[in-house]
Amino acid sequence: MIGARIRLVVVATLFLGWMIWLALTVMDKGKVDPLSRAQLAEATMLVAAEVTADSDGKPKSKVKIVKRIGEAGPAEGTEIEVTNLPQSVVPDKGFPGTGTYLLPLVSRDNLLFSIAGLPRSPGFEAVNSSTHPLIHPCIYPWTDSLQTQLRNLGYRL
């Protein structure tokens, strides 16, 4: 009888600990914006760039490269024009403001740059088009958690 009570107390304690851990995990959820691996796969170069806001609160298309991640991409200190940067704001989140952002870029002729979208998916071509209202090319604030995610994916910073 005493052994059954001890087992019940141990199991109840473990269950309560598990519930507390789950609650803490849920409360922490949403604090880190995860990187889109599909978007990173589509990008031909990754750069950290200083992005400024225009008078409407949208990002300006002209940015200054702060850091080049990998071998490809413009040199640090270079100013480039990113054609679709003003459209890369997610509607429900908005543009946080001037700062340094990770830009997954696609380049044509090393002259025209644009934010990489999602790669083509068989059977879902219309959904993945850049005109679809739910799919936006994303830029990511250059934070410690973002840099940790990049390191975990094998990028050298």
C-alpha positions in Angstrom: 0.0 0.0 0.0 2.8 2.5 0.9 4.7 1.5 -2.3 1.6 2.4 -4.4 1.4 5.8 -2.7 5.0 6.5 -3.3 4.7 5.6 -7.0 1.6 7.8 -7.3 3.5 10.8 -5.7 6.5 10.2 -8.1 4.3 10.0 -11.2 2.2 13.0 -10.1 5.4 15.0 -9.5 6.8 14.0 -13.0 3.4 14.9 -14.6 3.3 18.3 -12.9 6.9 19.0 -13.9 6.1 18.1 -17.5 3.0 20.4 -17.6 5.1 23.3 -16.2 7.8 22.7 -18.8 5.1 22.7 -21.6 3.5 25.9 -20.2 6.9 27.6 -20.2 7.7 26.5 -23.7 4.3 27.8 -25.0 4.9 31.2 -23.3 8.3 31.4 -25.0 6.8 30.5 -28.4 6.7 33.3 -31.0 9.6 35.4 -29.7 11.9 34.2 -32.4 11.1 34.5 -36.1 12.2 31.3 -37.8 14.2 31.6 -41.0 12.5 30.1 -44.0 14.9 27.3 -45.2 13.0 27.3 -48.5 13.7 31.0 -49.1 17.4 30.5 -48.1 17.6 27.7 -50.6 16.2 29.9 -53.3 18.6 32.8 -52.5 21.9 33.0 -54.4 23.5 35.3 -51.8 22.9 36.3 -48.2 23.8 39.8 -46.9 23.2 41.8 -43.8 22.3 45.3 -44.9 21.3 48.6 -43.3 17.7 49.3 -44.4 16.1 52.7 -43.9 12.4 53.6 -43.9 10.8 56.1 -46.3 8.1 58.7 -45.3 5.4 56.0 -45.6 7.1 53.7 -43.2 8.1 51.2 -45.9 11.7 50.1 -46.5 13.6 52.1 -49.1 14.9 50.0 -52.0 18.5 51.4 -51.7 20.4 49.6 -48.9 24.0 49.5 -47.7 25.8 46.2 -47.3 27.1 45.7 -43.7 28.2 42.0 -44.0 28.4 39.5 -46.7 27.6 35.9 -45.7 29.5 33.5 -47.8 31.5 34.2 -51.0 28.8 35.6 -53.2 27.4 39.0 -53.0 28.4 42.7 -53.1 31.3 43.9 -51.0 30.8 45.4 -47.6 30.1 49.1 -47.7 28.5 48.9 -51.2 25.1 50.5 -51.8 22.7 48.4 -53.9 19.2 48.7 -55.2 16.8 45.9 -54.2 13.9 46.1 -56.5 11.2 44.3 -54.5 12.3 45.4 -51.0 9.3 47.8 -50.4 6.9 44.9 -51.1 8.7 42.5 -48.7 6.8 43.7 -45.7 4.4 41.1 -44.2 1.0 42.9 -43.9 0.1 41.8 -40.4 3.6 42.5 -39.0 4.6 45.7 -40.8 8.1 47.1 -41.1 9.8 47.4 -37.7 11.8 50.4 -38.9 15.4 51.4 -39.8 18.0 48.9 -38.9 20.2 46.0 -40.0 18.4 43.1 -41.7 19.3 39.8 -43.3 18.4 40.0 -47.0 18.3 36.7 -48.9 19.0 38.0 -52.4 18.7 36.8 -56.0 20.8 38.5 -58.5 20.6 38.8 -62.3 23.9 40.1 -63.9 25.1 41.3 -60.5 23.3 44.5 -61.3 19.7 43.8 -60.4 19.0 42.5 -56.9 15.7 41.3 -55.5 14.6 39.5 -52.3 14.3 35.8 -52.9 10.9 34.2 -52.8 9.9 30.6 -52.3 11.1 28.0 -54.8 8.7 26.5 -57.2 6.6 23.6 -55.9 5.1 21.1 -58.3 1.3 21.4 -58.3 1.3 24.7 -56.5 2.7 27.1 -59.1 -0.2 29.6 -58.7 0.2 29.7 -54.9 3.9 30.3 -55.0 3.8 33.1 -57.5 5.0 36.5 -56.3 1.5 37.9 -57.0 -0.2 35.8 -54.4 -1.3 38.0 -51.5 -0.3 35.4 -48.8 3.2 34.8 -49.9 5.7 37.6 -49.4 9.5 37.6 -49.8 10.7 38.2 -46.2 13.6 40.1 -44.7 14.7 39.3 -41.1 16.0 41.7 -38.4 19.7 41.0 -37.7 19.4 39.7 -34.1 21.4 37.4 -32.0 18.8 34.6 -32.4 18.9 35.0 -36.2 22.7 34.7 -36.2 22.4 31.6 -34.0 19.9 30.1 -36.5 22.3 30.8 -39.4 25.2 29.2 -37.5 23.0 26.1 -36.8 22.3 25.9 -40.5 26.0 25.8 -41.3 26.6 29.4 -42.3 29.8 31.1 -41.2 29.4 34.6 -39.9 
